[in-house]
Amino acid sequence: MTLSSDELDRYARHIVLREVGGPGQRRLGAARVLVVGAGGLGCPALLYLAAAGIGTLGVIDDDTVSLSNLQRQVLFATADVGRPKVAVAEEALRRLNPHVGVEAMEARLTETGAERLVAGWDLVLDGSDNFPTRYAVNAACVAAGRPLVAAAMSQWEGQLALWDPDRGGPCYACVFPEPPAAGLAPSCAEAGIVGALPGVMGSMMALEAIKHVAGAGEGLRGRLVIFDGLHGESRRIATRARGDCAVCGGRGAVR
Ligand SMILES: [Zn+2]
């Protein structure tokens, strides 16, 4: 695949980067990346992935735009309230970059059929807002052997990791084998969330995805980044595969 003169101009700032260059930009253009959830995390992730020239972007979400989304879900405008998020997202992404294919799925990802869905993509980003979806995405990615960039957040703090046991390190369930007890992890609607935080975390998801696809730098395999927006601090903790993990069996453990 060669880049047209339009694309050479559009992606010029990537192409001059030593770690991306023409080969990395062509890898981005050949990639299929699925984003689960078009919410606070999914919106900025999708915007930056479309701007970066990912060849095909998938987005799956069953929700409609509500007024309280607009404080942080930057793909949507006031006039979109009541419309399906994936339909609005598809229009916005096509406006941003006509070179990108968009596959919009107005549905909720559940355990049923998730592995088959995920297997059609090279990389999955999970920006979902609930534990059943998060565990279903992880299990499907492990079963299909697909790397997963996942983030989660609450109030002022977010976390981010690349779960990729086939290429080393733990899966999500190795580190979080059980969802927290009811009430210990309140939703954004209950606990609140500062609007710019998903901008930071969703952009970091896109950054990890671009690095992974282009083959640049070092991915967050076996590491969890925690960003504390209230104090402007981030820290990184090492994570390990568990041999008794019910999802991946600890296959990514260093032997
Ligand atoms: Zn595991």
Residues whose N, C-alpha, C, O or C-beta is under 5 A from the ligand:
A	BS01	ZN	P170 C171 A173 C174 C245 V247 C248 G249 G250
